[in-house]
Amino acid sequence: VNVFQPERMISLTSEMRRSLSELALGLKGDLQITDVMERLMQSLADNKVPDKWEAKAYPSRRPLNLWLSNLLERQKQLDTWTGELGLPKLTWLSGLFSPQSFLTAVKQTTARRNEWALDRTENQTDVTRFWDAGQIPGLNKE
């Protein structure tokens, strides 16, 4: 899962970078403006997430400005993950591209490590009021 989530983010941000670079070349006159570029410009002007970005992104109904802020928060979580290279102490589940795949991978990894039957292994979620990983005492419960 630590590989899947960053791969999806890289795919999304690569498409964003590619389409914006292409649009910039079109606006400078180096490329002919295409229908795709016009739709991108219209989405940006309307504060909507462009269709090609939305196709590679996570489900969201936010306007573009809030979607971009949310994207940066998601990227921050992935940066923390890749720095830790393990199960993070704190996970913002709704900030993942696929929360269910993350929970399944945690369950599979824990079952394999402890030699438990996977079909008898369950996830337990403790809802807390912590807002920062520094507030959490001790390590993850497994």
C-alpha positions, 0 to 999 in steps of 0.5 A: 500500500505504501507503494500504491498510494504514491504511485497514484499521486505521481500519476495525478501530479504528472498529468496536472504538470503535463496538461498545464505545461501544454496549455502554457505552450498553447497560450504562448503560441508555440502549440495550437490550442486544442479542444482539450486545452480549451476544456482545461482553461474553462475548468480552471476559469470555472474553479472546477477540477478538470476531467483528466485530473478527476479521472486520475484523482480520488473522489471529491466534489470540492471546487478546484481551489479547495481540491488543490488545498486538499491535494497538498494535505494528501501529499504531505501525508504521503511524504511522511509515509515515505520518510517512515517506510512503515506503518504510520502512527497516524493515518488520515484514511479519507486522505488516501486514494483507496482507504479500503485497500490500505486497511486490507493491506494492514490486515494481511501484513499483520496476519502474515507477521503473526501467523494468524488466519487472515479470515479470522483477522479484523481491523479495529479502529479507535476514534480519538480527538488527536490532531497531531501524531505527537499527541499519540502516546506509544506505538500503533496497536496491532 
